Amino acid sequence: MKRSRIVVGVLAMAGGLFWAAGCAPAKRTIPAVPEELADAAQVPHISDVRGWGDGYSPAMERSLVGAWRQESPLFHF
């Protein structure tokens, strides 16, 4: 009985360590996009995916309106 509790404890600790390591951020030494190109960077084949949160975005509004039209009938609004 005692041995099985130790095994379960060790497995739980090992699982916790693996989980924590998987959630840890990777240290990035090279930025994904050079700072001077950040405003012009785009994701291939996906339009209007980038934007800043501190300003108005027509693409974000279109997305919100489309999502509202799609989801509101489910909630009887």
N, C-alpha and C positions, 0 to 999 in steps of 0.2 A: 504494500500500500504506500509506504513512504517513498519507495523508489519511483513509483509511477507519478507521484506528486512532483518529485524533483524533475523527472523527464518532461512533464507537462509545463513546469515552470521555465525550464531551459528553452523548450520549444516556443513558448509564449514570448520570452525575452528575445530570442532570435528572430521571430516573426516581427516583433515590434521594431527591432533594429533595421530589418530589411525594409519595412514600411516607411520608417523615418528617413532612411537613405534614399528611397525612391521619391519622396516628397521634397527632398532638399534641392534647392536651386543649384543648377550647374554654374560654376564660375566661368564667365565669358571674358576672355582676354581681348578678343577682337569684336567690335560692335557688329551687329547684323547688317546695319546700313550706316555708312559714314554720315556724320552729323550734317554735313553740308548738303547731302542728298535726301535727308529724311522727309522733307516736304514733297519731293517728287517721286518717292518710292511707291511702287504699286505691286499688288499681288497678281501674277499672271492668270488670265482667264476669269478673274473675279473683279467686277467693277464696283466702285464706291465702297470698298471695304475699309479703307483707312480714313481716319478723321480725328480731329482734336475735340476734346470734350468741353472746351471753353468757348465754343462759338456755334452759331446756327449752321445746321447741315440739312440742305434740301433732301439729300439721299436718306438721311436718318428719318426725316419726316415721312417720306414716301414709304419707307419700310414700316414705320409705326402705323400709318393709315392702312396699309395692306394687311398687316397682322391683325389690326382691330377688326377690319371687315371680315377676315377669315375666322376669327375666334369669337366675335360677339354673338353670333347666332347660337353658339353652344351654351352661352350663359343667359340667353333670352333678353339681351339688352336692346 
